[in-house]
Amino acid sequence: MSRKIIVLCFNYEPSQFPVEPDTENRFFTYGFGGTFGKLFRNYLKSYNVEVWRIDGYCTPKYAEKTIDNIRYRVFRSFNIARMGYYSRSFLREIKQEFKASDPIFFTVHTHNWQTYQIARTLKGAKLITTHHGDWSPFFLYDTVKGLRKLKAWLGKTAERMTFRNISYFLICDVHQVGYIKKAAPDMKYEIFSTGLDIHRFKIISRYQARAELGLDQDKKFILYVGKLYKYKQVDRLIKIWQEIKQSRPETELLIVGNEARGKWGEEYYDLAINSGAKVIGRVLNTELYKYYTAADVYVLMTLRADYFGGTGIAPLESLACNTPVVTNSLTNYLGNNANEIGETPETEEQYKEAILKVLDDPSKYKNMRESVEKFYSWEAVAARMGTLFDKLNNNSF
């Protein structure tokens, strides 16, 4: 019997998933499911890989295609009153596959009704689930009101009933562990990240990067990459930058990767524009390395009580370009050298002090790209996953 990994995922971003098959195959390959599928296919050659998705927005009732030796299957599903997706055929197929080939099921995301249904259906299977920042119902129950509190209570009940069937949890944030243990006290887990393709981030000089981007060589640049929304506390970053700029007028805030005004997640678009920050907007992924390299420091605000996003991909991308980072999310860094690649502030005032520290003494920070390559490159992530899969197959936990 050949060894098989089946990645189970859902359409978590309807605005980005095509609704029907397209010439670029994004309908099949977009999202975390496709990313994990390609990672396993490229680096774990001893496994056959499939990616199955349930989708409440797609046009075809069922679609299937093999792309680069990965079998993709898409099942149209119902969206049940904001509770999640349901597909009878999807659940039937995973149950049949479990009986037929006993594969490793690798579920994308943890705290949602798709995962609860999968875990209930696959009792006794080799089942892994991954956490990417989603909120536990145990956390939500203590922080929300009304119908959302009822939904959180239902989620708590579902997790207590189903999480015992999950073989292993891959968790991106240390603060999430305690919440999952409320449902699965004997859980097996490790802190993990999806990692990144480090080879995509070319090595060039800061001078060259600024020259190609038309940025002033004599300025100091604080960089933020991502949406301008409340969960990333962009308003607090702008405030800190403006305070720094009063005494350091050569310091600029560079914002890259945001959407246009009015798009979802751009609550602070006008604030950013009116602040005088350099708001670049969307850029090609192939050009991102230039912005990371051009910056003096990358900053990600993660002081909200509801932040469970782990180290984050953007800080890793910055480190891959040898630019130090300032973020509390470094508490999740897999290596033991967080102090030499950046600063880990715990308050807004400490964020300000940490940014100034990096701007004033950049030579202190070292081994940034080497560290990311060791712990977060796709090769490193795949090796860790391969070891985990082998243990599951051999029942050697």
N, C-alpha and C positions, 0 to 999 in steps of 0.2 A: 504494500500500500504506500503510495507516494505521500510525502509530507505536504501539508497544505495550510496556508494562512488565508483566512477570509476576513477582510476588513469590512466592518459594518458601520454605516454612516447615514446621515440624513441631510436634507437641504436646510442648512441653518442660516443661509444668506440668500433669500429669494431674489434680491435685486441683482445678484451676480451670476447665479446659475442659469444657463439657457433653459428654455422650457421644452425644447425638442432637440434632437441630434443636429449638430452643425458641422461644417467642414473642418473646423479646428479641433473637434472632439472635446471641447470644453464641457459639453453636456455630460460626458462620462467622467472626465478627468479632473474637473475643478474641485477645489476644496481640500480639507484635511484627508478625506478618504483617498483621493487620488495621490496626494503627497506621500502618505504612508505606503500605499500600494507600490509606487515607483521606488521608494526607498528600499522596501523589502525585496522587490524584484531585482534591483541593481546590485544589492550587496549580500543578499542571503540566497545564493544560487541553489541551495539544496531544497528550497521550498517552492512549490507552486503558489501563485498569489492570485486572489480574486478580490474585487471590490464590489460590495453590494450596497445600494442606496435606496432608502425609501424617500419619496418626494411628493409632497402635497400640492405642487405647483406645475408639474410637468404635463405635457399634452398626451404622450402615448401611455397606454395602460401598462405596458411593459416594454423595455428595450434592453438589448444585449449587444455587446461588441467586444472583440478581443483586440487590444491595442498594445503593441510592444510586449507581447506574451503575458499580458494581464487581462483576465476576463472581467469585464464590467457588466453589472446587472442593475437595472433601475426599475423599481416597483412604484407605480403610482399609488398614493395612499390618501386617506381621509385626514383632515385636520380637525380634531375634536375639541371644539370650544376652548382654544388656547391651552389645552392640556397636552397636545402633542399629536404625532402622526400615528395612524393605525393602518396596517395592511395585512389582511388575513393571509394573502398569498405569500408575502414576505416571511411571516412567522411559520407558515407551513413548510416553506422551502428550507429555512435554517434548521428546522427540526429534522427534516428528512436528510439534510446534509450531515448533521451530527450523527445520525444513525449509520449513514452510508460510509463516511470517510473519517469521522472523528477528528476534524481539523482543529487548529487553534483559531478561535474567534477573537478578533481584535476590534473592540468597540470604541468608536470615536465619541468622546464626551461621556460624562458620568451622571450628572444630576438632571435627567430628563426622562420622560415617559417612554421614549423609544428604548432606552437602556433597561428600564424596569421590565418592559415586555420581553426583551431579549433574555434577560437574566431569569425570568420566570419560566420561559420556554426551554432554556438550555440548562436545566438543572443537571449537574454531573458532567457538563462539558468543560473543556479547557477554555476558559473565558477570561480575557483581559479587558479592562476598561481604562480609558485615559481621561485625565482631568486637565482642562485647558483654561481654567479661570471661572467656570460657571459656578453659580451660587448653590450651596447646599440648602435644602429645605429646612434643615435644623437652624441654620443661620437666619434664613428669611423669616421663620416663624417668630423670632424674637425682635424683628425689625420692621415688619409690615403690618397692615391692618385690613379689616374687611374681607372681601373675597380672596384677596391675595394671601391672607393668613389661613383661610380655609384650604386653599390650594397647597400651601406649604405644609399644612397638617396632613393632607392626603399624600404629599410627597414623602414626609417622614414615615408614614405608615407603609408606603410602597417600598421604601428603602429597607426598612426593618424586615420586610417579607422576602426581598429579592437579593439583597447584597450578600447574603450568606452563600449564594450560588456563584459569586465572582471569585475566580481563582487568584487574581492578582490585580492590584491597583497601581497605575502609573500616574503620579500626582505632580503637578508643576509647582505647587506652592505649599510650603511647610505649614502654613496656617490653616490649611484645609484638612489636614490629617485628623485632627480631633473631631471634626464634624462627621467625617466618614466613619470613624470608630464608634460613634453613637449608634450607627446602624449595623456595623460589622466589627465588634470588639476584637475579634481574632484575625483581622485583615492582614494580608501580606502585601507589602507595598514598597515602593522606592520613589524618590524625587527624580523627576525626569524632565526632558525638554524634547520637542520635535527636532531641535538642532537646525543647522543651516548648511547650505552649499557654500563652504568657505571659498571655493575656487572662483565663485562669482564676484568676489570682492578683491579686485586687483590692487596691487601694491604700487602706488605712485607717491610722489612727494606732496606735501601740503602746498608748496609753491605752485606746482603744476596743476593741482586740483583747483586752486583759487584762480589761476590764470585761465583755465578752461571754462570756469563758471562765471568769470568776470567779477570776482569778489576782491575787495580791497586787501592787499597783502599786509597792510599795517593795522587792520582791525583785529579784535578778538571776537570769535563767533561761538555763541551758545547754540546748540542744535537740538531741535525736537522734530521727530518724524512720526506722523500719524494724524488721526482725526482731531479736530478741535472740540472735543466734547468733555463733559463734566467728569467722567470716570477717570480721565487722565489729568485732571486738575490743571488744565492749561491756563486758567485764569490765575492760579497761584504762581505758576511759572512766570507769567507775564509780569505779575506784581514784583516778584523777586528780581527779575531782570531790570525792571525800571528803577528799583532801589539801587542795584549795582551800578547802573548807568549814571546815576547822579554823581558818583565819585569816580567812575571809570567810563567816561563818555565814548571811549573807543570800543566799547563792548556792544555787540549787536546780537539780536535774537533771530535765528534763522529757522523758519518753519517749513517743513517739506512733507508732502504726502496727503495733505488735506483735500477734501472735495470742495465743490463750489458752494457758494452761499445758498442756504435753503435745503441742502441735502441732509439726510439723516446723520446725526452725530456731529454736526457742525455748529453747535450752540454758541461757541465763542468765536465764530468767524469775524463778526463785526468788531468785537473787542480786540482781536489780533490785528486786524487792519488798522483800526484807529490808534493802536498803541505805537505804531511806527515800526513794528517788527517786519522783517523781510519774509512775506508769505509767498512761497513759491508755488504751492499746489502740487498736483500729481506730477510725478516724473517716472520715466521708465525704470524698471527694476535694474536694468543694465547700467543705469547712470547713477544709482544711489551711492555707490562707493565714493564718487567724487565729493558728494556733500559730507559724508562721514569723514573723509580724509581732510577736507577743507576746514572742518570745525576744530576748535580748541578743546571742546568738551561736549559730551552728549548728556542731556538731562531728561529723566523720566520721573515725574512725581507719582509716588505710590503710597501716600499717607492716609488714604481713605480706609475706613474700617471695612468697607466692602470690596477691597482689592484682594483678589486671589489669583492674580495673573502670572505668578512665578517671576523668573528673571526677566522674561520678555524677549522677543526676538530682536527688536531694534537695538537694545543695549549690546547684544551679542554681535550684531552687524557692525556697530561702532567699534567694538573691541577688535573685530577682525580687520578693521582698517587702522588699527593702532591709535585710536582716539579714546582717551579715558572717559569713564562714565560716572555720573553722580546720580544714584538712585537707591532707595531703600530696598528695592527688589533684589539687590545683590545678596540679601540674606538667604536667597535660594540658590546661589551660585554653587555649582557642583564641585568646583575646585576649592582648594584650601588657601588660595592666594588672592582673595577678593581685595585685600588691603593694598596690593601692588598694582591693581588694574583700575581702581576707582575709589570712590568714597561712598559710604553707606549711612547717610543722615537719617535721623529719626524725628526731626521737627522741621518746620519751615525755616526757622532761623539757622538750623544746622545745614539745610540745603544751601542757603545763601553763603554761609561760611565755607562749605565744601566746594562750591563753584569757584569762589575766590582762591581757594587753596590750589585748585587745579590750574587756574589761569596764572597764578603767581609762580608755581613750581612744577611745570609739566614734566621735568626730567625725573621726577620721583616715580612715575608710572612706567611699568615695563612688562615685558612678556605677555602683552595683551593678545596679539594674534596667536601666538604659540599656545596660550592657555585655552583659547576658544577652540583651536584645532584639536587639542588633546581631549577636551571634554564635550564639545558640542558639534563637531563636524559630523556630516552624515555618516562618514566611515565609523566614527566613534559611537554614535547613537545606534547604528546597525549592529555593531559588535556587541553592545550591551543587550540589545533586543534578541540577538541570536543566542546569547548565553541563556537568557530568560526562556526563550522558546524551547531550547534543548532541555532545560530543567523541567519544564511542563511536560514535554513528551516522555521524559524518563521518570516522571514522578519523584524527582530528587530534591524537592524543597525540604 
